[in-house]
Amino acid sequence: MLRDRLADRARGYAQRVTIGTSILLIAIGAIMKYAITAETDFIDIQTARVILMLVGILGLILSLLYTFMWSPQRQAKARRDERDPYDSPTRRY
């Protein structure tokens, strides 16, 4: 499984935004909001911090949904739980 994931990344597939990346974006946005008081002419810092925090929150929500609902392991477990117990053979000891 890990080998397949590394091979996909090596071929240039886009990586998912993970929980850690989302928390990092939220933290950078919060730092910009509460610690930076400078103003610049070429970028609006207030807009940038709001965008960073919103993208971080959206990424966090999507990462959690993928982790707990949409992951292949979760779907395989749901398929196993849906099977009729009478379809599987019984063990005799």
Backbone torsions as a table, in degrees:
resi	resn	phi	psi	omega
1	MET	NA	-47.4	179.5
2	LEU	-64.7	-38.3	179.3
3	ARG	-62.0	-39.2	178.8
4	ASP	-65.8	-40.6	-179.9
5	ARG	-65.6	-41.4	178.7
6	LEU	-67.9	-36.1	178.5
7	ALA	-66.5	-38.8	177.5
8	ASP	-63.0	-41.8	179.0
9	ARG	-66.1	-36.1	-179.1
10	ALA	-67.4	-29.4	-180.0
11	ARG	-80.2	-3.0	175.8
12	GLY	98.2	15.1	176.8
13	TYR	-70.4	149.2	179.4
14	ALA	-69.5	140.8	178.5
15	GLN	-89.9	149.4	177.4
16	ARG	-77.4	151.4	173.6
17	VAL	-75.8	119.0	-176.6
18	THR	-88.9	175.3	-179.8
19	ILE	-61.9	-41.8	-179.6
20	GLY	-63.6	-40.7	178.4
21	THR	-65.0	-39.5	179.2
22	SER	-64.9	-43.4	178.4
23	ILE	-64.8	-37.0	177.3
24	LEU	-63.3	-43.3	178.0
25	LEU	-63.3	-40.5	177.7
26	ILE	-64.2	-41.5	-179.9
27	ALA	-65.5	-42.4	179.0
28	ILE	-63.8	-41.4	177.0
29	GLY	-63.0	-40.2	178.8
30	ALA	-68.4	-39.1	177.4
31	ILE	-63.0	-42.6	178.4
32	MET	-64.0	-32.4	-178.7
33	LYS	-73.9	-43.5	-171.8
34	TYR	-100.0	-16.9	-174.3
35	ALA	-111.6	-22.5	-176.5
36	ILE	-103.0	122.8	179.0
37	THR	-115.6	2.3	-178.5
38	ALA	-74.3	156.5	175.8
39	GLU	-124.2	142.0	179.0
40	THR	-126.3	161.7	179.3
41	ASP	-87.9	-27.4	-172.2
42	PHE	-92.5	-14.1	178.7
43	ILE	-145.8	140.4	176.2
44	ASP	-90.4	107.2	-175.1
45	ILE	-65.4	-35.1	179.6
46	GLN	-63.1	-41.5	178.5
47	THR	-68.0	-41.4	-179.3
48	ALA	-62.5	-41.6	-179.1
49	ARG	-68.4	-37.4	177.7
50	VAL	-65.6	-42.7	179.2
51	ILE	-63.1	-44.3	179.3
52	LEU	-61.3	-43.7	-179.0
53	MET	-68.2	-39.4	179.5
54	LEU	-68.2	-42.1	177.5
55	VAL	-64.6	-38.9	177.4
56	GLY	-64.0	-42.7	179.5
57	ILE	-67.0	-43.5	177.9
58	LEU	-63.1	-43.0	177.5
59	GLY	-63.4	-37.7	178.3
60	LEU	-64.9	-44.0	179.2
61	ILE	-62.8	-46.3	179.8
62	LEU	-65.8	-38.1	178.3
63	SER	-64.0	-42.2	179.0
64	LEU	-67.3	-39.9	177.1
65	LEU	-62.6	-43.2	179.7
66	TYR	-64.7	-42.1	-177.1
67	THR	-64.3	-42.7	-172.1
68	PHE	-100.4	-14.8	-176.1
69	MET	-127.5	-40.6	-170.0
70	TRP	-102.1	-2.2	-176.2
71	SER	-68.4	151.6	179.1
72	PRO	-59.7	-35.0	178.7
73	GLN	-65.5	-40.8	179.5
74	ARG	-66.0	-40.9	179.5
75	GLN	-67.5	-37.6	177.4
76	ALA	-65.3	-39.3	177.8
77	LYS	-65.2	-39.9	178.8
78	ALA	-64.7	-38.7	177.6
79	ARG	-65.8	-38.4	177.8
80	ARG	-65.1	-38.5	-179.2
81	ASP	-70.7	-26.5	-178.2
82	GLU	-78.9	-18.9	-177.7
83	ARG	-63.3	146.9	177.4
84	ASP	-75.1	126.1	-177.9
85	PRO	-63.9	-19.4	-179.8
86	TYR	-81.4	-11.7	177.2
87	ASP	-77.4	-25.8	-177.9
88	SER	-85.2	146.7	-179.2
89	PRO	-68.9	152.9	179.4
90	THR	-92.2	153.4	177.0
91	ARG	-96.9	138.6	176.0
92	ARG	-118.0	130.5	-178.2
93	TYR	-105.0	NA	NA
